[in-house]
Amino acid sequence: MRTIGFIGLGIMGRPMARNLLKAGFAVVAHSRTRSKVDELANAGAVAGVSPRDVAMRSEVVITMVPDTPDVRQVVLGADGVYEGAHDRLVVIDMSTISPSATCEIAATLGQRDIRMLDAPVSGGEVGAIKGALSIMVGGAAEVFEECRPILAAMGDKITHVGPQGHGQIAKLCNQVAGVLSLQAVAEALMLATKAGVDANKVIEALSGGAADSWNLRNQGPKMLKRDFAPGFFIHLQQKDLRLAMELASQLNTPLPGGALVHQLFNAVEAHGGRELGVQALIQALEKLAGVEVGALSK
């Protein structure tokens, strides 16, 4: 039985680590919040006192933390994974961070024969709970194949995209496509509401046709119910969009739709929505249109 270290037990990390336990892996867990570690320990994990401690006890270390500086700190910082690593350790970063930073971290780890995969995920909290995440992987093919059974415990769509950093680039592409789909749903429901049409019926009518999407079937009903609880926080989506914009700027590539949604999320954040779920994007359009989506559908 392989021992997997897991660092970062947030909305996504907790259920991902639980699924590793369910699949029969031994898990050594660490998080900044001790109560989250204790919760996972009660489910059968071993509590790690630091990233360094986790690395010393594990064959593979997974990191699932919010942003690029967090990954640098956890992996390369004081008392980090690097300090506790042994030769041939594998680090799988499942956070969404800068592709260039991913390559830099991997190069540093490689100086000590520590191998790395970047493996960001899509599917939100529901996908994490169900073990049905889409996982986009960058790194050496042989390391990917070695770690495939571990990834399969957390996801049902696992794609080796290419070399180091390509998993992160695929994830940024996913985020751009995802927010544009979300924007399309929000605009359609806004139009229906302004026209006096039952927006619930519009979702029913569009589902299964050319306009169908995951966002229509999942986020659309939440918009109508005013359910803005986070499956994925707006502030994390904004971080991902900033990374996408940075990459696009480096490549001289326009992202006009992504920039628009980024600004609409800024408007939601300006009104206190930083910790809301991304479906709260509808709030920005509601202020522009002067109507509450779904108001005629209750």
C-alpha positions as CSV (number, residue, x, y, z in Angstrom):
1,M,0.0,0.0,0.0
2,R,1.5,3.3,-1.1
3,T,1.6,6.2,1.3
4,I,0.4,9.5,-0.1
5,G,1.0,12.8,1.6
6,F,-1.8,15.4,1.1
7,I,-1.2,19.0,1.9
8,G,-4.2,21.4,1.7
9,L,-7.6,20.4,3.1
10,G,-9.9,23.1,1.7
11,I,-13.2,22.6,-0.1
12,M,-11.5,20.5,-2.7
13,G,-8.7,18.9,-0.8
14,R,-10.7,17.3,2.0
15,P,-12.9,15.1,-0.3
16,M,-10.0,14.3,-2.5
17,A,-8.0,13.1,0.4
18,R,-11.0,11.1,1.6
19,N,-11.2,9.4,-1.7
20,L,-7.6,8.3,-1.5
21,L,-8.4,6.7,1.8
22,K,-11.4,5.0,0.3
23,A,-9.3,3.6,-2.5
24,G,-7.0,2.0,0.1
25,F,-4.0,4.4,0.1
26,A,-2.4,5.3,3.4
27,V,-2.7,9.1,3.7
28,V,-0.5,11.5,5.7
29,A,-2.4,14.9,5.8
30,H,-1.4,18.4,6.7
31,S,-3.2,21.7,6.6
32,R,-2.9,25.2,8.1
33,T,-6.1,24.5,10.0
34,R,-5.6,21.8,12.6
35,S,-9.3,20.9,12.9
36,K,-9.3,19.9,9.2
37,V,-6.4,17.6,9.8
38,D,-8.1,16.1,12.9
39,E,-11.3,15.5,10.8
40,L,-9.3,13.5,8.3
41,A,-7.4,11.7,11.0
42,N,-10.7,10.5,12.3
43,A,-11.4,9.0,8.9
44,G,-8.1,7.0,9.0
45,A,-5.4,9.4,7.9
46,V,-2.2,10.1,9.8
47,A,-1.7,13.8,10.9
48,G,1.5,15.4,9.6
49,V,2.9,18.2,11.6
50,S,4.4,20.1,8.6
51,P,5.0,19.7,4.9
52,R,8.5,18.5,5.7
53,D,7.1,15.8,8.0
54,V,4.6,14.8,5.3
55,A,7.4,14.4,2.7
56,M,9.5,12.3,5.1
57,R,6.7,9.8,5.6
58,S,5.4,9.6,2.0
59,E,6.2,8.1,-1.4
60,V,4.1,10.7,-3.2
61,V,3.1,14.2,-2.0
62,I,0.0,16.0,-3.3
63,T,-0.4,19.7,-2.8
64,M,-3.8,21.4,-3.2
65,V,-3.4,25.0,-2.0
66,P,-4.9,28.3,-3.3
67,D,-2.2,30.1,-5.3
68,T,1.4,30.2,-6.7
69,P,3.0,31.7,-3.5
70,D,1.3,29.0,-1.4
71,V,2.8,26.2,-3.5
72,R,6.3,27.8,-3.4
73,Q,6.0,28.1,0.4
74,V,4.7,24.6,1.0
75,V,7.2,22.9,-1.4
76,L,10.3,25.1,-1.3
77,G,9.9,27.2,1.9
78,A,11.1,26.6,5.4
79,D,10.0,23.3,6.8
80,G,8.7,22.5,3.4
81,V,8.5,19.4,1.2
82,Y,11.9,20.0,-0.2
83,E,13.5,19.8,3.2
84,G,11.9,16.5,4.0
85,A,12.1,14.9,0.5
86,H,14.0,11.7,-0.3
87,D,15.3,10.7,-3.7
88,R,12.7,9.7,-6.2
89,L,9.8,11.3,-4.2
90,V,7.0,12.5,-6.5
91,V,5.3,15.8,-5.9
92,I,1.9,16.2,-7.6
93,D,0.7,19.8,-7.5
94,M,-3.1,19.8,-8.0
95,S,-3.5,23.5,-7.3
96,T,-4.0,26.0,-10.2
97,I,-0.9,28.2,-10.4
98,S,1.3,29.9,-12.9
99,P,2.6,27.5,-15.6
100,S,6.0,29.2,-15.6
101,A,6.3,29.0,-11.8
102,T,5.4,25.3,-12.1
103,C,8.4,24.7,-14.4
104,E,10.7,26.7,-12.0
105,I,9.6,24.6,-9.0
106,A,10.0,21.4,-10.9
107,A,13.5,22.4,-12.0
108,T,14.5,23.1,-8.4
109,L,13.1,19.7,-7.3
110,G,14.8,18.0,-10.1
111,Q,18.2,19.0,-8.7
112,R,17.6,16.4,-6.0
113,D,16.0,13.8,-8.2
114,I,12.5,14.8,-6.9
115,R,10.0,14.3,-9.7
116,M,6.9,16.5,-10.2
117,L,3.6,16.5,-12.0
118,D,1.3,19.5,-12.4
119,A,-2.2,18.1,-12.2
120,P,-4.8,20.8,-11.7
121,V,-8.5,19.7,-11.6
122,S,-11.9,20.7,-12.8
123,G,-15.3,19.6,-11.5
124,G,-15.7,21.7,-8.3
125,E,-16.7,20.4,-4.9
126,V,-19.3,18.0,-6.2
127,G,-16.7,16.4,-8.5
128,A,-14.2,16.2,-5.7
129,I,-16.8,14.5,-3.4
130,K,-17.8,12.0,-6.1
131,G,-14.2,11.3,-7.2
132,A,-15.3,12.4,-10.7
133,L,-12.8,15.3,-11.3
134,S,-11.3,16.0,-14.6
135,I,-7.5,16.0,-14.1
136,M,-5.1,17.7,-16.6
137,V,-1.5,16.5,-16.2
138,G,1.8,17.9,-17.2
139,G,5.1,16.2,-16.7
140,A,7.1,13.1,-17.7
141,A,5.0,10.4,-19.2
142,E,6.6,7.7,-17.1
143,V,5.9,9.5,-13.9
144,F,2.3,10.1,-15.1
145,E,1.8,6.4,-15.7
146,E,3.3,5.5,-12.3
147,C,0.9,7.9,-10.6
148,R,-2.2,7.1,-12.7
149,P,-3.8,4.8,-10.0
150,I,-3.5,7.6,-7.5
151,L,-5.1,10.1,-9.8
152,A,-7.8,7.6,-10.7
153,A,-8.9,7.6,-7.0
154,M,-9.9,11.3,-7.4
155,G,-10.9,11.7,-11.0
156,D,-12.7,9.9,-13.8
157,K,-11.2,11.9,-16.7
158,I,-7.4,11.9,-16.6
159,T,-5.5,13.4,-19.5
160,H,-1.7,13.6,-19.9
161,V,-1.6,16.9,-21.8
162,G,2.2,17.1,-22.3
163,P,5.4,18.1,-20.5
164,Q,5.8,20.1,-17.3
165,G,3.5,23.1,-17.2
166,H,1.1,21.9,-19.9
167,G,-1.4,20.7,-17.3
168,Q,-1.6,24.2,-15.8
169,I,-2.0,25.7,-19.3
170,A,-4.9,23.3,-20.0
171,K,-6.5,24.3,-16.7
172,L,-6.3,28.0,-17.6
173,C,-8.0,27.2,-21.0
174,N,-10.7,25.3,-19.0
175,Q,-11.3,28.4,-16.8
176,V,-11.6,30.7,-19.8
177,A,-14.1,28.3,-21.5
178,G,-15.9,27.8,-18.2
179,V,-16.5,31.4,-17.3
180,L,-17.7,32.2,-20.8
181,S,-20.2,29.4,-20.6
182,L,-21.3,30.7,-17.2
183,Q,-21.7,34.2,-18.7
184,A,-23.8,32.8,-21.5
185,V,-26.2,31.1,-19.0
186,A,-26.4,34.3,-16.9
187,E,-27.3,36.4,-20.0
188,A,-29.9,33.9,-21.3
189,L,-31.6,33.8,-17.9
190,M,-31.5,37.6,-17.7
191,L,-33.1,37.9,-21.1
192,A,-35.8,35.5,-20.2
193,T,-36.6,37.3,-17.0
194,K,-36.7,40.7,-18.6
195,A,-39.1,39.3,-21.3
196,G,-41.4,37.9,-18.6
197,V,-40.7,34.3,-19.4
198,D,-40.4,31.6,-16.6
199,A,-36.6,31.1,-16.5
200,N,-37.0,27.6,-15.0
201,K,-38.9,26.6,-18.2
202,V,-36.1,28.2,-20.3
203,I,-33.5,26.0,-18.6
204,E,-35.8,23.0,-19.2
205,A,-36.2,23.9,-22.9
206,L,-32.5,24.5,-23.5
207,S,-31.3,21.4,-21.7
208,G,-30.4,18.7,-24.3
209,G,-30.2,21.1,-27.2
210,A,-27.3,23.0,-28.8
211,A,-27.2,25.4,-25.9
212,D,-27.0,22.7,-23.2
213,S,-24.0,22.8,-20.8
214,W,-22.9,21.8,-17.3
215,N,-23.3,25.4,-16.3
216,L,-26.9,25.6,-17.6
217,R,-27.9,22.4,-15.7
218,N,-26.0,23.1,-12.5
219,Q,-25.4,26.8,-12.1
220,G,-28.6,28.0,-13.8
221,P,-30.9,26.6,-11.2
222,K,-28.7,28.0,-8.4
223,M,-29.0,31.4,-9.9
224,L,-32.8,31.2,-9.9
225,K,-32.9,29.9,-6.3
226,R,-30.5,32.7,-5.2
227,D,-28.2,29.9,-4.0
228,F,-24.7,31.5,-4.0
229,A,-23.0,29.1,-1.7
230,P,-19.5,28.4,-3.0
231,G,-18.6,25.2,-4.8
232,F,-15.8,27.4,-6.1
233,F,-15.1,30.8,-4.7
234,I,-15.2,33.9,-6.9
235,H,-11.9,35.1,-5.5
236,L,-10.2,31.9,-6.7
237,Q,-11.8,32.1,-10.1
238,Q,-10.5,35.6,-10.3
239,K,-7.0,34.4,-9.5
240,D,-7.3,31.8,-12.3
241,L,-8.5,34.4,-14.7
242,R,-5.5,36.7,-13.8
243,L,-3.2,33.8,-14.5
244,A,-4.9,33.3,-17.9
245,M,-4.6,37.0,-18.7
246,E,-0.9,36.9,-17.8
247,L,-0.3,33.9,-20.1
248,A,-2.3,35.6,-22.9
249,S,-0.2,38.7,-22.5
250,Q,3.0,36.8,-22.7
251,L,1.7,35.2,-25.9
252,N,0.3,38.3,-27.4
253,T,-3.1,36.6,-27.5
254,P,-6.4,38.5,-27.0
255,L,-9.0,37.1,-24.5
256,P,-11.8,39.7,-24.8
257,G,-14.5,37.4,-23.4
258,G,-12.4,36.4,-20.4
259,A,-11.5,40.0,-19.7
260,L,-15.2,40.9,-19.7
261,V,-16.1,38.2,-17.2
262,H,-13.1,39.2,-15.1
263,Q,-14.5,42.7,-14.8
264,L,-18.0,41.5,-14.0
265,F,-16.6,39.4,-11.2
266,N,-14.8,42.6,-10.0
267,A,-18.2,44.2,-9.7
268,V,-19.6,41.3,-7.6
269,E,-16.5,41.5,-5.4
270,A,-16.9,45.3,-5.0
271,H,-20.3,44.6,-3.5
272,G,-19.0,42.1,-0.9
273,G,-19.2,38.9,-3.0
274,R,-15.6,37.7,-2.8
275,E,-16.5,34.6,-0.9
276,L,-19.6,33.7,-3.0
277,G,-19.8,30.9,-5.5
278,V,-19.0,31.8,-9.1
279,Q,-22.8,31.6,-10.0
280,A,-23.1,34.9,-8.2
281,L,-21.8,36.4,-11.5
282,I,-25.5,36.9,-12.2
283,Q,-25.5,39.7,-9.6
284,A,-23.4,42.0,-11.8
285,L,-25.9,41.6,-14.7
286,E,-28.9,42.1,-12.4
287,K,-27.5,45.5,-11.3
288,L,-27.1,46.4,-15.0
289,A,-30.5,45.2,-16.0
290,G,-32.4,46.3,-12.9
291,V,-34.1,43.0,-12.4
292,E,-33.6,39.9,-10.2
293,V,-33.3,36.8,-12.4
294,G,-36.0,34.3,-11.6
295,A,-38.2,36.9,-9.9
296,L,-41.1,35.8,-12.1
297,S,-40.3,32.1,-11.8
298,K,-40.8,31.7,-8.0
